[in-house]
């Protein structure tokens, strides 16, 4: 699979899964707020693809590292109140 396609599929999976979860519980989707959500999934997907394609690591190790990086970025964003700039219409 081509690396850009894999990265886009990883981001779509994370975002659409989160949107479905939030809609089911009747909440505003996290993706549409100022939280770091898509950025974390982008960096995690990129790290997985790059580690798997360009290092001698096995797929399992690359998957664990990419997932851990995503979790750490998201956890730091939540605990340290990191956010990204929002569109003026969303403030």
N, C-alpha and C positions, 0 to 999 in steps of 0.2 A: 504494500500500500504506500502511496506517496505521502511524504511527511506532512505537507500542508493539509491534505485531506484528512489525515489522522488527527491533526490538531483541531481542525474545524469540527470534526465529529465529536471529539472530547468536550469541546466547549458547548456544542449544542446539547449533548447528553446531560451535562451538568446543569445548564440553564433551563432547559425544558423540563427536566425532572424537578427542579426547584419551583418552577412556575406551576406545574401541575400540583405539587404538594401544597403550595400556598393557596391556590384556587380551591382545592378540596376543603381546606380548613377555613375558607372565607377570609383570607388575609391578603394584604397588599404584597405582591411578589417581591422578594428581596432583590431580584434583578433590577427592578424599577426604582430602587432606593439608592442612597449614596454609599451603601456598603461595598467593600471590596469583595466581589463575588466572581465576576467574569475574569478579572485580572488574575485571581488565584487559579482559576481553572485553566486559563491560557498558559501561565507559567508552569503549572504541573504537567499539562499535556505536552508542552514544548520540551520540558526536561525529560519526560519519558521517551519521546520520539528521538531526541538527540542522543540520549544515553544508549538506547537500544540500537540505533543505526550506526553510531560512530565510536562506540567503545566495545571492549570485549565482554561487557556485562551480559548476563543472560536476561531474557525477557522478564522473568520474575523479579530480579533485583531492580531493573529499570522501573518496573511497575510500582514496587514498594517505595522507591526513592521519589518518583513522581507524585505518588499519592501522599507521601509524608510531606513533601514540599508544599503541596496544595493545602493540606491540613494546617501546617505551621503558618503559612501566610494568612489563611482565613482566621485561625485562632488568634494570631497577633492583631489582626484587624479588628476583631471583636473585643479583645481584652484591652487593647490600647486605644480604641476608638478611632482607628485610622479610617479615612473615607476618601473618596475621589470627588472632584468637583461635579456638581449636578447641573443639569440644564436649568436655565433661569426660570422656566415654567414649572419646574419641580420643587422649587424652594417654598 
